[in-house]
Structure formats: C-alpha cells, structure tokens
Amino acid sequence: MCGIFFSLSTSRPVSPNDETCCLLRNRGPDSFQEHTLHQDVRIKQAEDQKPVSPIVDGASQSVLCWNGDAWKYEGEPIRGNDAQFIFNLLLQAANSPAGASVDDRDTVQRVLDVIGSTSGPFAFVFYDAVNLRLYFGRDCLGRRSLLQGLDDSGALKICSICDGTSSTHFEEIDTDGVHMVDLTRQKNPIPRMNKSIPESIPPRLSVDSPSVSMLEQKIRKSLALRIQNVREPPGFTPQSNAKVAVLFSGGLDCTLLARLSHELLPVEETIDLLNVAFENPRVAAAAAAAKEKEKGEPKPTLSIYESCPDRMTGRAAFSELQLICPDRNWRFVAIDIPYVETVAHRDTVKRLMRPHNTEMDLSIACALYFASRGKGTAIHSHQDNATAVPYTTPARVLLSGLGADELFAGYSRHGVAFSRNGFEGLIDEIDLDVSRLGKRNLGRDNRVLAHWEREARFPYLDEDFVSWVVQMPVWEKCGFGVPETDDAHDGLYLDSEKKSLRLVALRLGMVNVSREKKRAIQFGSRTAKMEKGRTKGTDALS
C-alpha cells in the first residue's frame, strides 16, 4: 500500500494540499517522506515497506517513487525488497558503462527494458538525474492508480489520487507504454489477442480438457505468487490470524480464488471472506409495499441485508467451501452498511474515485470502499455456535476476481456480441474489454481499495497469465457456438460465459459455484439506484 505525489514546475516547488497529504497517508500509513531537488522537482510518498520511499541515490540524486509489487524480473521471482531491486536496475540502465560512447537511444532503451521485464502491479515515477529525464507509468494492465495533469500554474503533477479540489486537470495515465517528458518507447509484454475463428463447430470443453487442466495450473501459479510469504499485518493474533482476505460475493471468480488459496496457504491460517451488503431505501420500499399486498398467513422474511443477492450467494459459497475444505478455518465477514452510513461516506468515495464521475462509478466504488474496510460481524467454520461477533479483518492483502469476466467472456454483452456477429463479434468484444481495463476500472478501484491501508491483488491479471489467455483460441475460454450438453454425469449444465473457469471450479468440487450466474457488484450488493429517479449508470454525477 503506497501513494505517490510528484510535481515538476518551472518556477517554484509545488506541494500537495493537506487533503491530498491525508489521503496519501491513508494509502501508506507507516511512513511519509518528502524530497525536493534543485530542478524544482517536488516528490512526496507514503509507503509502508522499507526502505523508506521515495528512494534517493546519494551519488547521482536520482529518485524512485514506487507503488506496488514487482513479483518477477525477466520471469524469475524477486527476493527481498522489490523497490530497491528495481531502483538498482534503473540506476545501472541510466548510467553508461565506463568508456562507452553516450547514445541517448541506448540509455532510454535500457530503462525501458527494465520496466518491460518487470512483472507485477505497479505505478512509478523515476527521475534520472544523470541524464535529466523523467520516466513514469503504470504496469501494462494498470493495476495501480496513477494520474497526471497540469495545475492552474502549468506545473506537471503525477499522483496516485486527484490532487486539489478539482478533477478537471487530471486523467488516468495510459498503460500503453512508459511516459517521458520528451520520448516514449516501450514494448507491451501482453501479445495481441488470438482472433482465429473455428472452421466448424469447436470441440466441447470438459473437466478433462487439456486447456482446462492447464488453466487451473496457471491460476494456481499466479495466485501463489500473491499470497505466499505475506508478512504478518498489524493486529495479527492467534485469534485473528488472517493474512489474506477475499473480496467475496460468492460468485465463481472470487470463490475459485478462495478454493485454490486453501491449497496454497498453511492450514492453520484463517482465510477471511469479506461480503458486503447495503441498505437500499428504494428496494426496501418496494419490498414493504409488496408485503402489504400479501394475503393469508405472514411469511418469514430475510433482513434487508440478508436478502441482498451477494449475501445469499456468499453464504451458499461459504457453506460449500466448508464442506469441501473442512480442515480450513473460513471466516465469513458480513459487512452491513446502513443507508445513513453510505451517505456519510459518499463525498469521500467521490473524492477517491476522481476523475471518474458517473453514477455507475459511484455504485461500484461504494461497494469496494466498504468491503475493503473489512468491518462487520463474523462467524467461522471452527466455531461451535454460529453467533456472529463484531470483527475487523487484520488482513492487508485482499484478493479480487477482477479480470476474469473480461478475459473469459463473462458479461451478458459477450453473448449478445456472439449472437449478432458470431465468433468475430465475440472476440472483438473481449479484446475491447481487456484493452480498457486500466482506464475504466483498475485505477479507480485501486484508489478506493487502498484507502483503508489494504492492497488488492488480482491473480487473473498477472502478466504471464493474461498473455497466455489472450493467445488461447476463444472456444477454449467459453462455450459459445457449442451445442448444449451435460457437463457431468448428474446432468449438470454450465453456462457458456466463462465456461473454462466453471469447469476448473467443477474439477475442484465446487458444483454449486460452477453454476453461478454473473452479477454486477453494484446490483449484487445493492449500491445501484439507491434514490428514486430515472438516473442511468452512465449519467454524470451532479
């Protein structure tokens, strides 16, 4: 968890205002450092890992602000502090070997090669004081937030969150390369989408298909990198011994991550399942009106929270995990958010998600904001009585299933695209979704999730995993274009959306989860359309 602020001015150093400093500290609570250079470069960074950031090279005065995790370099896992490791490589790249002729293109390419060979979710600002160059950017998928813009004085600002009171000057930094003050040249490690079309009806996927078996291995490998060797967070005790929590709706993507985490983490560690549900006045009013019209004997009804779709699927998936993995202690954390609390935090959520500014952005951001706070009531599998107790997860690592729908055709619009334009339309829709993840989702989500001193990790968005998936033929990702037939001897039928992931879940014994329909977070948790009116998700906030 970390935050970056960088400014470059032709007149005087430009500092972040108090509000921005506060929000940066929320992202990285353990350290807050500032470094100013004679070139009028002002750098501040909140960071929770050592060495303290920003990292400054005493000899050259080069500086690195690093936000994220470098999991691998040139395909090999990084040991020790990843920020220092990358900084050392950047310093070597920026300095020409002794006796060698200076070629600007070679120096730039060496820096780009360092970034291009780094795998993991990250955002960075690197000031090369030797060659007076500024490099900045995000990983190729955009899993860490980084915004850029000019203030009223013309100063360049690069920040993890929008700086100041207005979002008009800021925009998401594109993920299509490394940015420099005068030159950009980087190879995107994600290859182009495989757009091959089957010549006839494609082969039917099954639990025994080689591609399904390989998919399970690939997810497992990506997940292991993100959850093994996680350090103990503050508040970690024998009773609250969770290092990893799952943003848990009970749907296919997140439950599959929880199921595989069981096989990768020590059995004595509890895995927290964070499930959020909201009081939605509009839905509550409709339910009350319907109840008044009922005749006959009164029927038992669920609470406004327990009737949320994601709460029901969450509890069902929790039960299935307990059944399949009985030796693991699973802790189900029910996060109930009253409407008054949503309203009280709404301005903060709007502030964090800038420059995104639509009703849909707010609905999604609210759900993620309260889920990542991790505060609710909990029951767990190794508990004799099922009485829920107040609980806040100590876990700072949160697993998210984001990316699965985009990669494996999980949205209803993918089915629409196939029905209209066949495999070509389906592939184009998947390609579009993957290409805009950084601009549409990940920066916004990172700003909201990191507010509570926690870090979301996205196993489905590992560079190697994404590279492998985009090269798969589309019929190995989903079941469109294949005649409907049973997927198991008990007559089970699985939907075409994300068919390969459903089969992985089935391989792992998750029969009920493998059947779960896709449901958008804002509808599952009921953050969408809380007030009466005819607003649409794409409408700008007033």
PyMOL commands that set and color helices and strands:
alter all, ss='L'
color gray80, all
select helices_A, chain A and resi 18-27+82-94+104-116+210-227+252-264+281-293+309-324+339-353+359-373+404-408+412-435+437-452+459-461+463-471+474-476+499-507+513-515+521-524
alter helices_A, ss='H'
color red, helices_A
select strands_A, chain A and resi 2-8+32-37+41-47+55-56+63-68+72-73+76-77+118-119+122-128+133-138+147-150+156-159+170-172+179-180+244-247+271-278+330-337+375-380+389-392+397-399+455-457
alter strands_A, ss='S'
color yellow, strands_A
deselect
rebuild
show_as cartoon
